[in-house]
Amino acid sequence: MKHNSDIFDATLYDFRSCLKLERSLSDNTIAGYNSDCAKFFAFIKGKGIISPEAVSYEDISEYLSHATNAGLSKRSQSRLVSSLKSLYRFLESEGRLKDNPCDKIDTPKAGRYLPEVLSVDEVERIINSVDLSKSEGHRNKCIIEVLYSCGLRVSELVGLRISDLFLAEQFIRVTGKGSKQRLVPIGEPAVQSISLYMEIRNLGPISKGAKDILFLNRRGGQLTREMIFLIVRRQAEIAGIRKNISPHTFRHSFASHLVENGADLRVVQEMLGHESILTTEIYTHIDTKKWQQTILQFHPKRQ
């Protein structure tokens, strides 16, 4: 049976983009995960499996046994399992799987992943640092305003259409993972920013297939996820923010600030488009970590 190498290559590319743009993992971690998954793909292709989605629990177990028997260290085994579980969580979130073959695989013991978040002051510093005298200034400011105001994934941002905007009513329609749509409120600063950007956008070139796309590049085409990453990273550097920033940082910050201010977790779940409340609960851990640090800092028994 022949397999389509393009499917495996495209999956690795999309997975790397997710790790970089949405999870903000370090280059070394991304390289490690990519290497693990590439070797796994080589193994399953050798068995005649035609796509990542066609893999079974037994296939993964066989590969893990194969890797262990080849002398893989305990530490490397742990990372390999993390790599494969991350890959198949990604495929599941993209709507490409009904049953996750990694569900029965034991998870390595590790600390829970807590994403980097910005303070409200840091978000404002980044937004206010945009040079509006430059041709792309209003667009870049609008991108950051919308990322933070609506807590969007970067893929949702680049796919946002003008026909999805209901600015008078102060909400937007977002198409998330699995093509599921949700309505998200949008704050007044972001509404004003969109209005100003639209005036400039409509004066520039607009390619035939992008007439309804909100955010355009200089040639009038749809922006890529990678370009959004570069815009955000560059603006954070200009603002003097030293944290590891990505577009997803604004989504994390948006959710964290809502929880800190007492928002109901179910409401936050709905706004973010999370399938499970367990995913949203990560922001309660961020909030807990923050007050724990404050208590320890000011504790009367502090050494």
Secondary structure as the mmCIF struct_conf table of DSSP 4:
data_model
#
loop_
_struct_conf.conf_type_id
_struct_conf.id
_struct_conf.beg_label_comp_id
_struct_conf.beg_label_asym_id
_struct_conf.beg_label_seq_id
_struct_conf.end_label_comp_id
_struct_conf.end_label_asym_id
_struct_conf.end_label_seq_id
HELX_RH_AL_P HELX_RH_AL_P1 SER A 5 LEU A 21
TURN_TY1_P TURN_TY1_P1 GLU A 22 GLU A 22
BEND BEND1 ARG A 23 ARG A 23
HELX_RH_AL_P HELX_RH_AL_P2 ASP A 27 GLY A 46
TURN_TY1_P TURN_TY1_P2 LYS A 47 GLY A 48
BEND BEND2 SER A 51 SER A 51
HELX_RH_3T_P HELX_RH_3T_P1 PRO A 52 ALA A 54
HELX_RH_AL_P HELX_RH_AL_P3 TYR A 57 ASN A 69
TURN_TY1_P TURN_TY1_P3 ALA A 70 GLY A 71
HELX_RH_AL_P HELX_RH_AL_P4 LYS A 74 SER A 93
TURN_TY1_P TURN_TY1_P4 GLU A 94 GLY A 95
BEND BEND3 LYS A 98 ASP A 99
TURN_TY1_P TURN_TY1_P5 PRO A 101 LYS A 104
BEND BEND4 ILE A 105 ILE A 105
HELX_LH_PP_P HELX_LH_PP_P1 ASP A 106 LYS A 109
HELX_LH_PP_P HELX_LH_PP_P2 GLY A 111 TYR A 113
HELX_RH_AL_P HELX_RH_AL_P5 VAL A 120 ASN A 128
TURN_TY1_P TURN_TY1_P6 SER A 129 SER A 129
BEND BEND5 VAL A 130 VAL A 130
TURN_TY1_P TURN_TY1_P7 LEU A 132 SER A 133
BEND BEND6 LYS A 134 LYS A 134
TURN_TY1_P TURN_TY1_P8 SER A 135 GLU A 136
HELX_RH_AL_P HELX_RH_AL_P6 GLY A 137 CYS A 150
TURN_TY1_P TURN_TY1_P9 GLY A 151 GLY A 151
HELX_RH_AL_P HELX_RH_AL_P7 VAL A 154 VAL A 158
TURN_TY1_P TURN_TY1_P10 GLY A 159 GLY A 159
STRN STRN1 ARG A 161 ARG A 161
HELX_RH_3T_P HELX_RH_3T_P2 ILE A 162 ASP A 164
STRN STRN2 LEU A 165 PHE A 166
TURN_TY1_P TURN_TY1_P11 LEU A 167 GLN A 170
STRN STRN3 PHE A 171 THR A 175
HELX_RH_3T_P HELX_RH_3T_P3 LYS A 177 SER A 179
STRN STRN4 GLN A 181 PRO A 185
HELX_RH_AL_P HELX_RH_AL_P8 GLU A 188 ARG A 201
TURN_TY1_P TURN_TY1_P12 ASN A 202 LEU A 203
BEND BEND7 GLY A 204 GLY A 204
HELX_RH_3T_P HELX_RH_3T_P4 LYS A 208 ALA A 210
TURN_TY1_P TURN_TY1_P13 LYS A 211 ASP A 212
STRN STRN5 ILE A 213 ILE A 213
BEND BEND8 LEU A 214 PHE A 215
STRN STRN6 LEU A 216 LEU A 216
TURN_TY1_P TURN_TY1_P14 ARG A 218 ARG A 219
BEND BEND9 GLY A 220 GLY A 221
STRN STRN7 GLN A 222 GLN A 222
HELX_LH_PP_P HELX_LH_PP_P3 LEU A 223 THR A 224
HELX_RH_AL_P HELX_RH_AL_P9 ARG A 225 ILE A 238
TURN_TY1_P TURN_TY1_P15 ALA A 239 GLY A 240
BEND BEND10 LYS A 243 LYS A 243
HELX_RH_AL_P HELX_RH_AL_P10 PRO A 247 GLU A 260
TURN_TY1_P TURN_TY1_P16 ASN A 261 GLY A 262
HELX_RH_AL_P HELX_RH_AL_P11 LEU A 265 LEU A 272
TURN_TY1_P TURN_TY1_P17 GLY A 273 GLY A 273
BEND BEND11 GLU A 275 SER A 276
HELX_RH_AL_P HELX_RH_AL_P12 ILE A 277 THR A 280
TURN_TY1_P TURN_TY1_P18 GLU A 281 GLU A 281
HELX_RH_AL_P HELX_RH_AL_P13 ILE A 282 PHE A 298
TURN_TY1_P TURN_TY1_P19 PRO A 300 LYS A 301
#
